Amino acid sequence: MWTSGRMSNAKNLFGLGVSLYFWGLMDLTTTVLSGSARPLTEGQEDNLSGKLHQRMKRSWVWNQFFVLEEYTGTDPLYVGKLHSDMDRGDGSIKYILSGEGAGIVFTIDDTTGDIHAIQRLDREERSQYTLRAQALDRRTGRPMEPESEFIIKIQDINDNEPKFLDGPYVASVPEMSPVGTSVIQVTATDADDPTYGNSARVVYSILQGQPYFSVDSRTGLIRTALMNMDREAKEYYEVIVQAKDMGGQLGGLAGTTTVNITLSDVNDNPPRFPQKHYQMSVLESAPISSTVGRVVAKDLDEGINAEMKYSLVDGDGLDVFDINTDPNYQVGIITVRKPLSFESKKSYTLKVEGANPHLEMRFLNLGPFRDTTTVHISVEDVDEPPVFEPSFYFVEVPEDVEIGTTIQIISAKDPDVTNNSIR
């Protein structure tokens, strides 16, 4: 039956030998039970049952060898030893190895049963090998033991740094967010064995980006760390996150990634007119809907938060002028609503309001989100043609009227203030 020989590794010494011992025991038990022509006595049954029970309990220690990866020595790496208790040390037993990697990765001394690795082992490429062992009579080739299967497990060393496979990252967070607002979660993977030691236990930290952002050392979740981060003051941040294995201890391997964070806009800036007074002029001959001038309220926000709505809220020209909002440039365009007359009214005053239509309730204390300005409009005189009063005459003339007789006097008037002479 299989037993273990002397090994340099105590686990290797015990592991395979007991398992192979178990397989040999099962074969022996089968032989005894099937080959006996006479029933066993009660005492024999108890004795055999006790031995089987005792030996089978030991068989649960699995038949595994353990060997460290990344061996860099020049000699083949000793793995363990197979040995049958039928081996008397005279070379009559021949050990055969088959299965995964046999002859390529692992070799066995067919006389001693010593197993060696002849290639560099990388746990990240393959974590275990399943092999089979046989003990043959060297002279006859007859099996001396049932074939037994065993496993060589490759034990991990810390030879892989954490890597951010999805980096670099791009994220955004609203400006003025409360401290602790989640931004993005970064994840580093470590190819080492997570079940063995701390080789794959990663700890996150920020190398660049404080005091604006923080990272959860365990989960890699990035959060805001500073109050009142204002997009209008600083919009872009480059955060460098480090992941270090061995639980962050000295000697651990580390990897880094970049997280580009943008502060997205919120409506936290009220509109303001850069001028509190505008002076404009318009010809009295300006047609309806023609443009008089433009006003603009500045807003430091962007997009929908900078949209503006202009309106006339006061003044003596509310029925004479209109104002419309240009949606592309967010300016207020003042236009003529009714015909103008320099002779009737030479100037108008308008009070114009610019307001954000889209408000955020939490920033109303920064408002009001509206502003006003005053617009003075002068109506300019135009040299208008004389006007006949009335514009239509009906005259009857006798057919025999004498030459030079006055039949009608017609009159035209210059509407201009200067009242130029008319010929």
TILUM-660977 format. One line per field, with one value per residue (C-alpha): residue number from 1; residue in three letters; x, y, z. Coordinates in nm, 2 decimals, decimal comma. Example, Ala and Ser with C-alpha at 12.3 -4.5 7.8 and 13.67 -1.06 7.14 Angstrom:
<nodes>
miti = (1	2)
milo = (ala	ser)
u = (1,23	1,37)
v = (-0,45	-0,11)
w = (0,78	0,71)
</nodes>
This chain:
<nodes>
miti = (1	2	3	4	5	6	7	8	9	10	11	12	13	14	15	16	17	18	19	20	21	22	23	24	25	26	27	28	29	30	31	32	33	34	35	36	37	38	39	40	41	42	43	44	45	46	47	48	49	50	51	52	53	54	55	56	57	58	59	60	61	62	63	64	65	66	67	68	69	70	71	72	73	74	75	76	77	78	79	80	81	82	83	84	85	86	87	88	89	90	91	92	93	94	95	96	97	98	99	100	101	102	103	104	105	106	107	108	109	110	111	112	113	114	115	116	117	118	119	120	121	122	123	124	125	126	127	128	129	130	131	132	133	134	135	136	137	138	139	140	141	142	143	144	145	146	147	148	149	150	151	152	153	154	155	156	157	158	159	160	161	162	163	164	165	166	167	168	169	170	171	172	173	174	175	176	177	178	179	180	181	182	183	184	185	186	187	188	189	190	191	192	193	194	195	196	197	198	199	200	201	202	203	204	205	206	207	208	209	210	211	212	213	214	215	216	217	218	219	220	221	222	223	224	225	226	227	228	229	230	231	232	233	234	235	236	237	238	239	240	241	242	243	244	245	246	247	248	249	250	251	252	253	254	255	256	257	258	259	260	261	262	263	264	265	266	267	268	269	270	271	272	273	274	275	276	277	278	279	280	281	282	283	284	285	286	287	288	289	290	291	292	293	294	295	296	297	298	299	300	301	302	303	304	305	306	307	308	309	310	311	312	313	314	315	316	317	318	319	320	321	322	323	324	325	326	327	328	329	330	331	332	333	334	335	336	337	338	339	340	341	342	343	344	345	346	347	348	349	350	351	352	353	354	355	356	357	358	359	360	361	362	363	364	365	366	367	368	369	370	371	372	373	374	375	376	377	378	379	380	381	382	383	384	385	386	387	388	389	390	391	392	393	394	395	396	397	398	399	400	401	402	403	404	405	406	407	408	409	410	411	412	413	414	415	416	417	418	419	420	421	422	423)
milo = (met	trp	thr	ser	gly	arg	met	ser	asn	ala	lys	asn	leu	phe	gly	leu	gly	val	ser	leu	tyr	phe	trp	gly	leu	met	asp	leu	thr	thr	thr	val	leu	ser	gly	ser	ala	arg	pro	leu	thr	glu	gly	gln	glu	asp	asn	leu	ser	gly	lys	leu	his	gln	arg	met	lys	arg	ser	trp	val	trp	asn	gln	phe	phe	val	leu	glu	glu	tyr	thr	gly	thr	asp	pro	leu	tyr	val	gly	lys	leu	his	ser	asp	met	asp	arg	gly	asp	gly	ser	ile	lys	tyr	ile	leu	ser	gly	glu	gly	ala	gly	ile	val	phe	thr	ile	asp	asp	thr	thr	gly	asp	ile	his	ala	ile	gln	arg	leu	asp	arg	glu	glu	arg	ser	gln	tyr	thr	leu	arg	ala	gln	ala	leu	asp	arg	arg	thr	gly	arg	pro	met	glu	pro	glu	ser	glu	phe	ile	ile	lys	ile	gln	asp	ile	asn	asp	asn	glu	pro	lys	phe	leu	asp	gly	pro	tyr	val	ala	ser	val	pro	glu	met	ser	pro	val	gly	thr	ser	val	ile	gln	val	thr	ala	thr	asp	ala	asp	asp	pro	thr	tyr	gly	asn	ser	ala	arg	val	val	tyr	ser	ile	leu	gln	gly	gln	pro	tyr	phe	ser	val	asp	ser	arg	thr	gly	leu	ile	arg	thr	ala	leu	met	asn	met	asp	arg	glu	ala	lys	glu	tyr	tyr	glu	val	ile	val	gln	ala	lys	asp	met	gly	gly	gln	leu	gly	gly	leu	ala	gly	thr	thr	thr	val	asn	ile	thr	leu	ser	asp	val	asn	asp	asn	pro	pro	arg	phe	pro	gln	lys	his	tyr	gln	met	ser	val	leu	glu	ser	ala	pro	ile	ser	ser	thr	val	gly	arg	val	val	ala	lys	asp	leu	asp	glu	gly	ile	asn	ala	glu	met	lys	tyr	ser	leu	val	asp	gly	asp	gly	leu	asp	val	phe	asp	ile	asn	thr	asp	pro	asn	tyr	gln	val	gly	ile	ile	thr	val	arg	lys	pro	leu	ser	phe	glu	ser	lys	lys	ser	tyr	thr	leu	lys	val	glu	gly	ala	asn	pro	his	leu	glu	met	arg	phe	leu	asn	leu	gly	pro	phe	arg	asp	thr	thr	thr	val	his	ile	ser	val	glu	asp	val	asp	glu	pro	pro	val	phe	glu	pro	ser	phe	tyr	phe	val	glu	val	pro	glu	asp	val	glu	ile	gly	thr	thr	ile	gln	ile	ile	ser	ala	lys	asp	pro	asp	val	thr	asn	asn	ser	ile	arg)
u = (0,00	0,10	0,29	0,48	0,85	1,06	1,00	1,15	0,80	0,60	0,27	0,40	0,52	0,17	-0,06	-0,02	0,10	-0,21	-0,43	-0,25	-0,25	-0,63	-0,66	-0,44	-0,65	-0,98	-0,83	-0,72	-1,06	-1,23	-1,00	-1,06	-1,44	-1,47	-1,21	-1,32	-1,52	-1,62	-1,82	-1,62	-1,67	-1,82	-1,48	-1,31	-1,58	-1,54	-1,16	-1,18	-1,45	-1,24	-0,93	-1,13	-1,30	-0,97	-0,79	-1,07	-1,08	-0,72	-0,79	-0,98	-0,64	-0,63	-0,36	-0,21	0,14	0,21	0,49	0,56	0,54	0,81	1,10	1,42	1,68	1,90	1,82	1,49	1,24	1,17	0,80	0,76	0,80	0,59	0,66	0,50	0,55	0,62	0,93	1,23	1,48	1,64	1,52	1,26	0,98	0,93	0,73	0,53	0,39	0,11	-0,16	-0,14	0,21	0,38	0,71	0,68	0,64	0,70	0,93	0,96	1,27	1,13	1,35	1,31	0,97	1,10	0,90	1,06	0,93	1,14	0,96	0,89	0,54	0,30	-0,01	-0,18	-0,14	-0,24	-0,32	-0,30	-0,22	-0,39	-0,16	-0,17	0,10	0,17	0,41	0,51	0,73	1,03	1,10	0,75	0,57	0,29	0,12	0,22	-0,04	-0,37	-0,32	-0,37	-0,46	-0,31	-0,30	-0,01	-0,12	0,08	0,11	0,09	0,36	0,30	0,42	0,14	0,07	-0,30	-0,42	-0,70	-0,83	-1,10	-0,88	-0,83	-1,17	-1,40	-1,66	-1,87	-2,04	-2,26	-2,08	-2,17	-2,24	-2,25	-1,93	-1,95	-2,13	-2,04	-1,85	-1,73	-1,60	-1,27	-1,17	-0,82	-0,78	-0,48	-0,40	-0,26	-0,46	-0,72	-0,76	-0,40	-0,24	-0,27	-0,12	-0,45	-0,59	-0,60	-0,61	-0,70	-0,56	-0,54	-0,20	-0,33	-0,66	-0,69	-0,84	-1,12	-1,18	-1,14	-1,15	-1,28	-0,97	-1,17	-1,42	-1,25	-1,55	-1,45	-1,65	-1,64	-1,44	-1,47	-1,77	-1,89	-1,68	-1,76	-1,75	-1,71	-1,38	-1,24	-1,41	-1,17	-0,98	-0,72	-0,73	-0,47	-0,57	-0,33	-0,42	-0,16	-0,18	-0,06	-0,33	-0,13	0,16	0,53	0,66	0,32	0,30	0,11	-0,07	-0,22	-0,50	-0,62	-0,97	-1,07	-1,35	-1,56	-1,79	-2,12	-2,31	-2,60	-2,80	-2,61	-2,54	-2,82	-2,82	-2,68	-2,69	-2,34	-2,50	-2,78	-2,86	-2,88	-2,91	-3,07	-3,21	-3,45	-3,57	-3,93	-3,97	-3,87	-4,12	-4,31	-4,11	-3,78	-3,50	-3,42	-3,14	-3,02	-2,97	-2,79	-2,78	-2,46	-2,49	-2,19	-2,38	-2,41	-2,66	-3,02	-2,90	-2,79	-3,11	-3,28	-3,62	-3,65	-3,96	-4,07	-4,19	-4,23	-4,19	-4,38	-4,32	-4,48	-4,74	-4,49	-4,21	-4,17	-3,88	-3,80	-3,54	-3,28	-3,25	-2,91	-2,73	-2,96	-3,00	-3,31	-3,41	-3,62	-3,84	-4,09	-4,45	-4,63	-4,55	-4,33	-4,35	-4,07	-4,31	-4,55	-4,29	-3,92	-3,81	-3,92	-3,80	-3,83	-3,75	-3,63	-3,60	-3,39	-3,47	-3,37	-3,68	-3,52	-3,45	-3,31	-3,48	-3,17	-3,00	-3,28	-3,11	-2,84	-3,09	-3,31	-3,24	-3,35	-3,21	-3,34	-3,19	-3,32	-3,34	-3,37	-3,49	-3,46	-3,68	-3,48	-3,64	-3,66	-3,70	-4,05	-4,22	-4,49	-4,84	-5,15	-5,44	-5,68	-5,53	-5,82	-5,99	-6,31	-6,34	-6,61	-6,51	-6,75	-6,66	-6,64	-6,41	-6,17	-5,80	-5,62	-5,93	-5,84	-6,05	-5,91	-5,64	-5,45	-5,24	-4,95	-4,78	-4,43	-4,47	-4,11	-4,05	-3,84	-4,14	-3,95	-4,10	-4,30	-4,31)
v = (0,00	0,36	0,54	0,86	0,88	1,14	1,50	1,84	1,98	1,84	1,90	1,71	1,44	1,38	1,47	1,23	0,94	0,91	0,95	0,68	0,47	0,50	0,39	0,08	0,00	0,01	-0,23	-0,46	-0,45	-0,54	-0,84	-0,97	-0,94	-1,08	-1,35	-1,51	-1,83	-1,85	-1,59	-1,39	-1,45	-1,18	-1,11	-1,09	-0,85	-0,63	-0,63	-0,55	-0,29	-0,11	-0,10	0,03	0,29	0,41	0,42	0,58	0,87	0,94	0,94	1,27	1,45	1,53	1,42	1,76	1,90	2,27	2,46	2,83	3,00	3,20	2,99	3,14	2,89	2,71	2,36	2,19	2,27	1,99	1,93	1,61	1,23	0,94	0,61	0,27	0,06	-0,23	-0,05	-0,22	0,03	-0,22	-0,04	-0,31	-0,05	0,19	0,51	0,65	1,00	1,11	1,37	1,75	1,88	1,54	1,52	1,89	2,08	1,80	1,50	1,21	1,00	0,66	0,49	0,72	0,88	1,23	1,49	1,81	2,11	2,18	2,50	2,83	2,81	3,10	3,07	3,35	3,13	2,80	2,75	2,36	2,05	1,71	1,42	1,04	0,81	0,44	0,20	-0,09	-0,39	-0,28	-0,64	-0,74	-0,41	-0,53	-0,26	-0,29	-0,04	0,09	0,41	0,71	1,07	1,37	1,75	1,99	2,33	2,64	2,87	3,25	3,51	3,88	3,93	4,13	4,49	4,62	4,74	4,98	4,80	5,07	5,37	5,65	5,76	6,05	6,18	6,48	6,61	6,91	7,22	7,33	6,97	6,88	6,72	6,34	6,34	6,03	6,10	5,77	5,43	5,31	4,94	4,79	4,42	4,22	3,89	3,74	3,48	3,66	3,36	3,35	3,61	3,98	3,97	4,07	4,29	4,64	4,97	5,29	5,64	5,97	6,09	6,41	6,58	6,67	6,86	6,86	6,49	6,18	5,80	5,52	5,31	4,98	5,04	5,29	5,52	5,89	6,16	6,54	6,66	7,04	7,26	7,52	7,39	7,66	7,57	7,94	7,95	7,61	7,36	7,08	6,85	6,58	6,33	6,05	5,74	5,47	5,11	4,92	4,56	4,38	4,59	4,90	4,78	4,86	4,65	4,62	4,67	4,97	5,09	5,43	5,57	5,92	6,04	6,35	6,52	6,81	7,02	7,05	7,37	7,46	7,79	7,95	8,29	8,55	8,76	9,11	9,40	9,54	9,88	10,03	10,28	10,24	10,53	10,44	10,64	10,56	10,74	10,85	10,68	10,34	10,08	9,85	9,56	9,73	9,70	9,99	9,83	9,54	9,49	9,19	9,06	8,87	8,52	8,33	8,00	7,80	7,61	7,61	7,78	8,09	8,12	8,46	8,61	8,98	9,19	9,56	9,63	10,01	10,33	10,56	10,36	10,03	10,06	10,20	9,94	9,56	9,35	8,99	8,74	8,61	8,24	8,19	8,49	8,55	8,92	9,14	9,30	9,62	9,68	9,94	9,85	10,17	10,45	10,72	11,09	11,32	11,61	11,43	11,28	11,31	11,05	10,75	10,58	10,20	9,98	9,64	9,32	9,02	8,70	8,33	8,12	7,80	7,83	7,59	7,62	7,56	7,87	8,12	8,27	8,39	8,58	8,75	8,58	8,89	9,24	9,56	9,84	10,17	10,24	10,59	10,61	10,93	10,97	11,14	11,38	11,29	11,55	11,46	11,58	11,85	11,73	11,87	11,96	11,83	11,57	11,57	11,87	11,88	12,20	12,30	12,55	12,73	12,66	13,03	13,12	13,39	13,32	13,40	13,35	13,19	12,87	12,71	12,77	12,45	12,43	12,20	12,20	12,08	11,84	11,90	12,13	12,36	12,43	12,49	12,71	12,54	12,63)
w = (0,00	-0,06	0,22	0,23	0,22	0,39	0,26	0,33	0,36	0,65	0,48	0,17	0,39	0,54	0,26	-0,03	0,18	0,38	0,08	-0,12	0,19	0,19	-0,17	-0,10	0,20	0,00	-0,25	0,03	0,20	-0,13	-0,17	0,18	0,15	-0,20	-0,17	0,16	0,11	0,47	0,66	0,91	1,27	1,49	1,64	1,30	1,17	1,47	1,43	1,06	1,11	1,37	1,15	0,85	1,06	1,21	0,87	0,68	0,92	0,84	0,47	0,48	0,50	0,13	-0,10	-0,18	-0,23	-0,19	-0,37	-0,39	-0,73	-0,90	-0,79	-0,94	-0,84	-1,10	-0,97	-1,02	-0,74	-0,50	-0,46	-0,26	-0,25	-0,34	-0,16	-0,14	0,17	-0,06	-0,17	0,00	-0,14	-0,38	-0,70	-0,77	-0,77	-1,06	-1,00	-1,29	-1,30	-1,54	-1,57	-1,60	-1,66	-1,61	-1,79	-1,89	-1,57	-1,32	-1,33	-1,09	-1,01	-1,10	-0,83	-0,53	-0,61	-0,57	-0,76	-0,89	-1,09	-1,39	-1,51	-1,34	-1,18	-1,19	-0,98	-1,18	-1,49	-1,32	-0,96	-0,94	-1,13	-1,10	-1,15	-1,11	-0,96	-1,01	-0,86	-1,09	-1,05	-1,25	-1,38	-1,48	-1,52	-1,29	-1,08	-0,72	-0,60	-0,75	-0,95	-0,72	-0,80	-0,62	-0,65	-0,65	-0,55	-0,63	-0,34	-0,39	-0,34	-0,37	-0,72	-0,88	-0,81	-0,80	-1,14	-1,23	-1,54	-1,61	-1,56	-1,62	-1,50	-1,59	-1,35	-1,26	-0,94	-0,90	-0,76	-0,41	-0,32	0,05	0,20	0,15	-0,18	-0,38	-0,70	-0,85	-0,73	-0,86	-0,84	-0,85	-0,91	-0,78	-0,96	-0,64	-0,43	-0,23	0,00	0,10	0,32	0,24	-0,11	-0,27	0,02	-0,14	0,04	-0,14	-0,08	-0,26	-0,37	-0,54	-0,50	-0,14	0,04	-0,23	-0,24	-0,02	-0,10	0,11	0,19	0,16	-0,12	-0,34	-0,33	-0,40	-0,22	-0,19	0,11	0,09	0,13	-0,13	-0,42	-0,68	-1,05	-1,14	-0,93	-1,03	-1,26	-1,33	-1,08	-1,15	-0,87	-0,84	-0,65	-0,52	-0,45	-0,24	-0,15	0,17	0,34	0,28	0,48	0,42	0,13	-0,05	-0,42	-0,55	-0,86	-0,94	-1,17	-1,26	-1,20	-1,40	-1,21	-1,34	-1,13	-1,31	-1,30	-1,07	-1,06	-0,78	-0,95	-0,99	-1,32	-1,30	-1,55	-1,60	-1,67	-1,46	-1,74	-2,11	-2,36	-2,70	-2,99	-3,27	-3,58	-3,57	-3,91	-3,77	-3,88	-3,65	-3,50	-3,60	-3,34	-3,11	-2,91	-2,69	-2,32	-2,15	-1,80	-1,72	-1,55	-1,44	-1,47	-1,79	-1,99	-1,86	-1,54	-1,74	-1,94	-1,92	-1,96	-2,02	-1,97	-1,94	-1,59	-1,58	-1,77	-2,00	-2,31	-2,22	-2,50	-2,75	-2,72	-2,68	-2,55	-2,67	-2,55	-2,79	-2,68	-2,85	-2,69	-2,39	-2,47	-2,46	-2,79	-2,76	-3,07	-3,19	-3,11	-3,23	-3,48	-3,34	-3,38	-3,28	-3,28	-3,04	-2,79	-2,81	-2,55	-2,34	-2,03	-1,98	-1,68	-1,80	-1,59	-1,66	-1,46	-1,45	-1,53	-1,38	-1,01	-0,75	-0,42	-0,20	-0,35	-0,33	-0,03	-0,27	-0,48	-0,59	-0,92	-1,12	-1,18	-1,34	-1,55	-1,69	-2,07	-2,20	-2,56	-2,77	-3,07	-3,35	-3,60	-3,96	-4,25	-4,34	-4,66	-4,65	-4,59	-4,77	-4,56	-4,67	-4,88	-5,13	-5,30	-5,52	-5,73	-5,98	-6,25	-6,49	-6,85	-6,93	-6,64	-6,73	-6,75	-6,43	-6,21	-5,87	-5,85	-5,52	-5,27	-5,15	-4,84	-4,73	-4,40	-4,30	-4,00	-3,88	-3,59	-3,80	-4,02	-4,33	-4,60	-4,87	-5,23)
</nodes>
